[in-house]
Amino acid sequence: MHLGCTHVWKLLNGKVHCPILKNADISTEKKWPLIVFSHGMGCSRFAYSRICTDLASHGFVVAATEHRDGSGAVSFTMEGGTQNWIPHRRITDAEKEYTVRNQQLHFRVAEVKRTMDLAVKLNNGGEVTNVLNEANDFDLGMFKNCMEVSKPVMAGHSYGGATTLLTLAQDNRFKQGLVLDGWLFPIRDEEISPTQPIVFINTESFMNRQNINRMKMFLTGIKDRRMVFIKGSVHQNHIDAPLIFKTGIIKKIIGMQSDTDPVLVLDLNDKLMLHFIWTNLEMEVDKDVVQFLEHHDTVLIEASDDGLKQEDSTLQKLTHGELISQED
């Protein structure tokens, strides 16, 4: 059965290639800035390889946390060399969704903080035990003195966007945040005021009134905050899947079909991230990145301060779409 599914997969989608070198040496010419990345609902640390490898290729160490709060597709812990699986947690009719999601959110933030702690320990040359079965395939010692951990960046998609905002509010080690199509329902009742620079990079399809209004609370009257929309994009454009599935019918059925080419959406997303990070780290901004963004400025809509102060009708015009009234 498994072999048959593999053959069908290859027939429909071809061979998937990720342009990375496993366990490659890290250049010692400088210390590389750190980005901690938080995945979205039903995903994992592997679901964003396009974003994470792209950022890494521009000189960043990217630590992709895999959350074990039950919000991921599936995860596991290692105890005595045995994998203990953690399935996706579904909410029952008897439970209040906000209560569950908010509890998961705080669990996620704790995991992100531990990821940062781990990065610092590796950078300091501390002893870290790799409990994975393939531990011998990796040399954790290569991370000693290779990272610039004084100005780490926090980033996340969807649920990871809410994780990013709460992490920024609780952990001032992180100096800026990048929220990719943030799902902010889990912080609905949280009173938080992060002071770091933040950019919201949104798709066109994921807009809803509650989400946008919550984002506006983080933007109004604060400097170094941006909100950008990518026209013709869908929520799933941030993960790898739309690049893998070739058949348009399948992508339409599972909600991954976008009017704008998924490769272009990710290119724009990654370059917006890089531009924001470089600017706030006071690093030189790559001219090619600036030119690429300028060339595709018709696909990008920046939410101005004036627009954010007005009613929902203004936000509707930003992407020529409709605001959805229900929580997503």
Buried (B, 14 or more C-beta within 10 A) or exposed (E): EEEEEEEEBEEEBEEEEEEEEEEEEEEEEEBBBBBBBBBBBBBBBBBBBBBBBBBBEBBBBBBBBBBBBBBBBEBBEEEEEEEEEBEEEEEEEEEEEBEBBBEBBBBBBBBBBEBBEBBBBBBEEEEEEEEEEEEEEEEBEEBEEBBBBEBBBBBBBBBBBBBBBBBBBBBEBBBBBBBBBBBBBBBEEBEEEBEBBBBBBBBBBBBBBBBBEBBBEBBEEBEEBBBBBBBBBBBBBBBBBBBBBEEEEEBEEEEBBBEBBBEBBBBBBBBBBBBBBBBBBEEEEBEEBEEBBEEBEEBBBEBEEEBBEEEBEBBBEBBEBEBBEEBB
